[in-house]
Amino acid sequence: MTAVSIATHGNVVVISIDRRERRNAIDIDVVRGLQEAFAKFDASDGRVAVLTGVGDDFSVGSDPNVPVTELWRCMPTIGTVTKKPIVTAVAGECRGSAFTLNMFADLCVADESANFCYPEGTHGAWGGLAAGLAVRIPHKIAMEVLLLSQPISARRACEAGLVNRVAPRGKHLDTALEIAHVVATRAPLVMQSMKHFVTDHVLVQSPSEILGRTTRDLTAVRTSQDAAEGKRAMAEGRPPEFVGK
């Protein structure tokens, strides 16, 4: 069974975390699976993505065996560049790195059972990405979430601006798809430009966001065909033949 699945609904692509036996805890397979899924979505004809979790929970956050240094890979706009809108559909627990995943999405639908928590203050370590919460919702509420490490309900999250719609129990995905299909009827270039302007030029980036994006870009160069060709050419004593890939 794959940890992340992709399904197409017209112009909407649904990306699902599927580790229901572990309450969709994010392990390295989920990290890599989400990174690949977002890349496939960006390269596809899909106009909007919906990210959700299979079963009763969106995700309880990272498995302890996942290095913090790998988590940037699965974060929208950090691990993968896409100007296309992303909607999250949340039920049950949305904790830790899953909370951050939701934070980097553009829209969020949560059902009545959902609760949101960033408990890293009780764990003794964090990766820094959640600092961006303070430019997405009011400062004092963001600090409440970060410093208290206590869950907030879907209703409270909606009042704070972290959630757009609260759906009846079990209807979060249906409601998210309704919203996504509306966005998919809008002019794609306008939607992408709006997201690009807001994400890249209006929202302040935290140090960890900058680090994640820098790591992504340098990793792409380091693992490119040209990098491999450069090494071969140097070893063979010949001029390299670069292809820009």
Secondary structure by P-SEA (a helix, b strand, c coil): cccbbbbbcccbbbbbbccccccccccaaaaaaaaaaaaaaaaccccbbbbbbccccccccccccccccccccccccccccccbbbbbbbcccccaaaaaaaaaccbbbbcccbbbbbccccccccccccccccccccaaaaaaaaaccccccaaaaaaaccccccccccaaaaaaaaaaaaaaaccaaaaaaaaaaaacccccccaaaaaaaaaaaaaaaaacaaaaaaaaaaaaccccccccc
